Amino acid sequence: MTDRPGAASGSQTKTTSDLVVERLLEWGIDTCFGICGDQVNGFFEALRTHPKMRFVHVRHEENAALACVGYAKFTGRPAVCVATAGPGAVHLLNGLYDARIDGAPVIAITGLSYHDTVGAHFLQDLPSDRLFEHACMFSERVMGPTHALATTDLAVRSALMNRTPSHLAIPIDVQSFTLEQDTASPKNVPGHLSVAPQPFTVIPPEEQVRQAAEVLNACRRVVICAGAGARGSGDLLEQVAEVLGAPIVKAGLGKDCVPDDSPYTTGGMGLIGTRASHEAFENCDGFLIVGSSTPYYEFWPGPGQARGVQIDLNADRIGMRYPVEVGLVGHADAVLTRLLPLLERKDDRSFLEQAQNTYRRWWELIGEQAATSGTPMRPQVVTWELSKALPDRAIVTGDAGTVTAWGGRLRLRRGMQYSFSGTLCTMGSALP
């Protein structure tokens, strides 16, 4: 099979699909998960003729979307998942909802019926652009080659800016239309688009940071709850914990924000948490929430028990789970960097030391349970031995169900990564 002339060059014979793939590559998106189907053949032809786009074949479309989510959670970068029209597109939804809820940037591409049979009860005629509108913050139908770059740019920018999935639906015939078969409107000025990078850092006003420091400085027993938004900010979290004498309790998606052998953490919380975390919440009078909106907030301090400060990139999460006094909207790294110099070191370390002692005894109990023999084997044996066997810098994925509790019992060392379907809790997410 020979390449189509001009498919990967500057020729007018470039198709809609060629333009989409090449634009994704310009954005640095070079990995695609998917499975072929007859109503997405045109896009697969572009994948074939653009080997720089690494294609990972899967056995089911749901695996493609969940693999994309895992890729995004561990790299911070989007990947692509592709599926045919109709049922193939529907199968992506579980993974896309996981991305939407857990904040992972993903690009989904689906086929559609022929452009002039859409809505006419044709084979697999399902309007995936409308179907995906709730799961994806950006979902648009690509109308032709002259529309391809604008929609691709917007899809990528939305995914990066909002940390959500984006979706492009392309009719089967439009996938293979060439620039020669399309006419740009007068408003579509040639060369007006750009892939200029869009890194940004959100920081709250200085006065709010000072107010947050005043609240925390006035408390005697501060506890920190760290979630997905605290990932990558572990060093700063530990520095704040040292100054405040505060134990760090980890929500499920924050399991790898600090290692489980950190002297500041009490491990997980909630139904699958530790006794040390539970007691820290029960006895605190100050509460710092960093990047968490866990649905298990009934295990947090009771409303009115502790004075609260919350850091979250999403303004609509502030005060959603706890009646905090100060909400700091911004990236955890940037906010903690500004907050740390304003915090006063607490000389009384008894609250942290009590949490450390309880946490140590909890792990000793797990070790005793893991040392027992018998049939059936206790799950503690598996997690205890696996924790020792895992190589440094291992990436571990957890699945949903009872196994979530045992994934939480893995003892992560510094440099290891861990994630799972934290809020949607879909089963079958770990392997892809």
Disulfide bonds with the S-S distance in Angstrom:
none
